[in-house]
Amino acid sequence: MGKTKHQGPIKLPKTPDPKLWVSPIPFGLGKIKPKHIRDTMKVLWENRDNLPYASRILTQGVCDGCALGVAGLRDQTLTGPHLCTTRLNVLRLNTMPAMEESVIHSNIEELQKFTSAELRKLGRIPYPLSRKKGEKKFTRITWDEALNRIAEKIKAIDPKQLAFFLTSRGITNEVYYTAGKMARFLGTNNIDNASRICHSPSKTALKRSLGIGASSCNYQDWIGTDVLIFWGSVAANNQPVSTKYMYAAKRKGTKIIVINPYREPAMDGYWVPSIPDSALFGTKIADDFYQVNIGGDIAFMNGVMKHWFEMEEEEKGSAIAHQFVEEHTNGLEKLKAHVVMQDWELLEKSSGLTKERMCEFAEVLAKANSAVFVWSMGLTQHRFGTDNISQVANLAMLRGFIGREHCGVMPIRGHSGVQGSGEMGADPFALPGGDFDYKNIERMEKIWGFEIPKWQGDIVGVSIENAMLPDDHERKLKVFYTSGGNFLETMPDPAFVKECLESVELRVHQDIIFNTSTLAEAKEEVIVLPAMTRYEQRGGGTSTSTERMVYFSPEIKGPRIEEARSEWEIYVDLAARIKPAEAKECLNFSSAEQIREEIAKANPNYDGIQHLHQKGDVFQWGGAWLCEDGICPTEDGKGQLLPIEIPELRKPQGHFYVTTRRGKQFNSMIYNEKDSFNNADRYDVLINEVDASELNIAEGEAIVMYNKYGYFHGRAKFAETQRGNLLVFWPEGNVLIPKGVYEQYAGIPEYNTAVIVEKAESFHAHKDTKYMEKRIEDLEVEIS
């Protein structure tokens, strides 16, 4: 994919630069900001019973938080130690003792009163558990009982009625690979992973536009690029160590631009705790914010390209990199014809930005010799997420910002294991080394030694919904086997999801802790299996970072949970109980090293993983840059420029777009009721002050947001949001999001909607009248 190798970590400047300081007041005293020292002390206190083990995890293991790829306290981007609050917050999951028996076997109705955050603090799952329908308590069972019951149930159903899901909770490539192989061995293609609700559109879009399924560049390319664009991504909040890369980029003169409906405080200024002058005085991160409407990014990018083509009419070469486009892309004329006919008034209305602002951004990129585009869920979690990302690829290709130093497109991953999930084949649309197509199926059948089912598997959202199908339907979900994950807190319409989960006959939760979904009933039985963490996994394990670095994380000496097992070993054992003779020949892994040997054959990009054996071992698949020198891994070696239509986003006057955001949390795991960047609590609704004043809503006042899908009771919090746009915290705001709306290419759920906002007192005064239903009717007509 690329011949240039990553050069390894570089040094930060040693002398401070006061021009970048946020405030002359040391440590940002009096400002709303994370309290890194306080939070670190809190983590030390939480782990006080197991500090030696905690220390070994931090200094020897690969981070099980975000996907920056910090191994021990080092990474491949910058020299020096790296440690962030995200990693510290998940540390206790690895060091806490087992739950007490009196808690595990208490009345289920008492356990159901706990939030997931409270359940998490109860401790690790120590041994297999069962709860049959109607039972009020979990019962301890043996591993043999648990796996035999699961095996017998799977043998009794059609494979299309079986589905597997793997979260990204520190899960290793070895586990993803074994799970993907096992699912196909058992005859089902219903296997999915956590990328389905975060970055699945990134992969589908990059595949169709550039032929790649991962970041084309490295974090190091941020440092010294002319322009670094964060699009719908709050890296300072979700990947805190990346603020060091931003600091280094600023010191090299990089211009940082953020495109987001909300002027995120974390991207405005940040106090990087491991850089002395930044820890004292903060660092100004963003040079400019472009506050688009929720869902207005396609219109914005069409506006940028429209201006580029207008610039080209005046002076050829002033905006388009013609040599790159002619040699390395297809589709320029179609794209141009589509873009130039766009109406500026429509582009302004849809994007939420003026023509002047769109042209300004276009000219910044036109004058740049290099740029890196970084994005996250702000672009992907839409019913048109794939189109959003293809638009970013269009911008990069038109300017030639692909396949060379300080250039590229980067879907920044929020979880340490998730990049490898699809690459290992734990995905209904993928097998190791490629897509789920006949050519790759035939190749993998030779490697695996068994026939792979040819029917298309379902994405996890559809699998869950299939629990509601008639009992005799061939796709009726009867067994749902999930490794981690909590769909009650990650999917739209939680009440409906609960109904689906409770309609499954047998639900298996392979996990390290309880969460709220573990406690939901099943039609026949819920079985809970205690899993090991990545640091306990026998033989160690590997994970793949955002920048395609494959790191080895060793098995770390320390206390062990009573009966917890390595997850890949559980899958192997289960397969042997369902198809003993065939498993002995085809699925007989006895060590993690053996799995890595097979991964190297199954996925040619991962040739090298078999040589990872000890702490510090790492390699990068694909080289420093994918599509190096503009050559794409497509049939003709060229990228595809695609004309993208503006999505329909009309809403009545006085109604609002609403989207979800994260704050003081890791995925759905919430660590604090207050967002340390803006002091909002979990039920605050971020609203523009002018919008609020027009509705006669005061800051802190109780309000209700509603639509035909649900109601959200919260409080108004004034914030620098684009007018007409509201932000609520995720997962609390999921009650407003429609169920069953999936992006057509990648299957990600839609996480945005339109709502009516009223004072709580007004809403409750009229809730039992036709007034409210009429307003929802009006809303439906306008947004349909």
Secondary structure, 3 states (H helix, E strand, C coil): CCCCCCCCCECCCCCCCHHHCCCCCHHHCCCCCCCHHHHHHHHHHHCHHHHHHHHHHHHHCECCCCCCCCECCECCCECCCCCCHHHHHHHHHHHCCECCHHHHCCCHHHHCCCCHHHHHCCCECCCCEEEECCCCCCEECCHHHHHHHHHHHHHCCCHHHEEEEECCCCCCHHHHHHHHHHHHHCCCCCEEEHHHHCCHHHHHHHHHHHCCCCCCCCHHHHCCCCEEEEECCCHHHHCCCHHHHHHHHHHCCCEEEEECCECCHHHHEECCCCCHHHHHHCEECCCEEECCCCCCHHHHHHHHHHHHHHHHHHCCCCCCCHHHHHHHEECHHHHHHHHHCCCHHHHHHHHCCCHHHHHHHHHHHHHCCCEEEEECHHHHCCCCHHHHHHHHHHHHHHHCCCCCCCCEEEECCCCCCHHHHHHCCCECCEECCEECCHHHHHHHHHHHCCCCCCCCCCCHHHHHHHHHCCCCCCCCCCEEEEECCCCCCCCCCHHHHHHHHCCCCEEEEEECCCCHHHHCCCCCEEEEEEECCCCCCCCCEEEECCCCEEEEECCCCCCCCCCCECHHHHHHHHHHHHCHHHHHHHCCCCCHHHHHHHHHHHCHHHCCHHHCCCCCCEEECCCCCCCHHHCCCCCCCCEECCCCCCCCCCCCCCCEEEEEECCCEECCEECCCECCCCCCECCEEEECHHHHHHCCCCCCCEEEEECCCCEEEEEEEECCECCCEEEEECCHHHHHCCCCCECCCCCCECCEEEEEEEEHHHHHHHCCCHHHHHHHHHHHHHHC
